[in-house]
Amino acid sequence: MPTGINRQIYFENREEMSTFVRELKSATKDDRPGLIREPLYKMVGAFERTEERIRDLNRQKKEIVSKKGNTDRIDKLIEDAQVDFNKRYNKALGRD
């Protein structure tokens, strides 16, 4: 799949996960069990790790750009993280 499409899908999935995490954090004691049964609940850890990985890679990219270096390798790693998350997200939701 072309890079732009992977990125777009990732940001759509990311938005859905961000909304779910906000709902989970603000859920009452009575609402929490229902949210835990949602397929997205399985993805919370992977989502947070992916977000952290991409943040770290973007920091590295910013440093490389400031030194006028080539960011192709970092861009590929970011894309790989997005594609991996998209695959895991689709699997968790039964969209294989």
C-alpha positions, 0 to 999 in steps of 0.5 A: 500500500502506498505510504500516504494511504498507510498514514491516513489509515493509521491516523483514522485508527489513531483517532478511534483509539484516542477516543476510546482511551479517553472514554476508558479513563473517564468511565465510571466504575459501572461503565468500565466492565463494558468497555473492557469487553470491547475489542479496542481494549486489547489494543490500548497497550499496543497503541500507547507503545506505537505512539511512544515509538513514533514520538521517539522517531520524530525526535530523531528525525528532527535532530537529523533534519537540523544536521541536514541529514537524510531521513529516509531510514527514519521515515521508513521506521515510522511507516513500518510502525504505522503499518504494524499498528494498522495490521494489529488493529484490524486483527483485533477488530476482526478485519483481517 
